[in-house]
């Protein structure tokens, strides 16, 4: 009998910026809206199945229909653990999906890093993350 193996590879077609910040999530959201001229809004928490329990991560989103882009601000920390455990120094993740932002991603990261409440911001290579499947929603 012939066996066929189905190998499904997920597509990670987004940019990811790590943000270290001691401010609360709503304060960072307000600052990001001001800096980037977007309108992030709080939605339901992101529930991710961690090794021992389910973690709840704050989740903000903005869908820019005019430019065919989506922006997400996600907390990397919950009471139960980390969304991306290999990024323990990262407090928040800023995800950009959609339109070609290859040339603007550095500028966006610099704008975020220039904020008074942000300690640092940096680009994260999604393909190098072991727990990148947690970013699919």
C-alpha positions in Angstrom: 0.0 0.0 0.0 1.3 3.4 -1.0 1.5 6.1 1.7 1.3 9.8 0.9 2.7 12.3 3.3 1.1 15.7 3.4 3.6 18.4 4.3 2.0 21.7 5.0 4.3 24.7 5.3 2.8 27.9 6.7 3.5 31.2 5.0 4.9 33.9 7.2 4.4 36.9 4.9 4.6 39.8 7.4 7.2 42.0 9.1 7.8 41.8 12.8 9.2 44.5 15.0 10.2 43.8 18.6 9.5 46.6 21.1 11.0 46.9 24.6 8.8 49.2 26.7 7.9 49.5 30.4 4.6 51.3 29.6 1.2 49.6 29.7 -0.1 48.2 26.4 -2.8 50.9 26.0 -0.2 53.7 26.5 2.1 52.1 23.8 -0.9 51.8 21.5 -1.8 55.4 21.9 1.9 56.4 21.2 2.0 54.1 18.1 -1.2 55.6 16.7 0.3 59.1 17.2 3.7 58.2 15.6 2.6 56.2 12.7 -0.7 58.0 12.0 -2.7 54.8 12.3 -5.7 53.8 14.5 -4.9 50.7 16.5 -7.9 49.5 18.6 -8.1 46.8 21.3 -9.9 43.6 20.3 -10.3 40.3 22.1 -7.2 39.0 23.8 -5.2 36.5 21.8 -5.5 33.0 23.4 -2.4 30.8 22.7 -2.0 27.3 24.0 1.3 27.2 25.8 3.0 24.1 27.1 1.1 23.9 30.4 -1.8 26.3 30.0 -3.5 28.9 27.8 -1.9 32.4 27.8 -3.9 35.5 27.2 -2.0 38.2 25.3 -3.4 41.8 24.7 -4.1 42.4 21.0 -4.6 45.6 19.1 -5.3 45.8 15.4 -5.9 48.3 12.6 -6.9 47.3 9.0 -6.0 50.0 6.4 -8.3 49.1 3.5 -7.0 52.0 1.5 -3.4 50.7 1.4 -4.3 47.0 1.8 -2.4 46.7 5.0 -3.0 45.3 8.5 -1.2 46.3 11.7 -1.2 44.4 14.9 0.3 45.2 18.3 0.6 42.1 20.5 1.9 41.7 24.0 4.7 39.2 24.3 4.0 38.6 28.0 1.1 37.1 29.9 0.7 35.7 33.4 1.3 32.2 32.0 4.4 32.8 29.9 5.7 34.3 26.7 4.1 34.3 23.2 7.6 34.0 21.7 9.8 32.5 24.4 13.0 33.1 22.5 12.3 36.9 22.6 12.1 37.2 26.4 13.5 40.8 26.3 10.7 41.9 24.0 7.6 43.3 25.7 5.5 43.8 22.5 5.5 42.7 18.9 4.4 44.9 16.1 3.3 43.0 13.0 2.7 44.5 9.6 1.0 42.5 6.9 0.0 43.5 3.4 1.4 46.2 1.1 5.1 46.3 0.2 6.7 47.9 3.2 10.2 46.5 2.6 11.7 50.0 2.1 9.7 51.5 5.0 10.2 48.9 7.7 13.5 50.5 8.9 11.9 53.9 9.0 8.9 52.6 11.0 11.2 50.8 13.4 13.3 54.0 13.9 10.1 56.1 14.5 9.0 53.6 17.2 12.4 53.5 18.8 12.5 57.4 18.9 9.5 57.5 21.2 10.2 58.5 24.8 8.4 55.5 26.3 10.1 52.9 24.1 13.5 51.6 25.3 14.3 50.0 21.9 12.8 48.6 18.8 14.3 46.2 16.3 13.4 44.0 13.3 12.9 40.3 14.0 13.6 37.7 11.4 10.4 35.6 11.6 12.0 32.6 9.9 14.5 32.2 12.7 11.9 31.9 15.4 11.2 28.5 16.8 7.7 29.4 18.0 6.6 31.4 15.0 3.4 29.3 14.7 2.1 31.4 17.6 2.0 34.4 15.3 -0.6 32.8 12.9 -4.1 33.8 13.8 
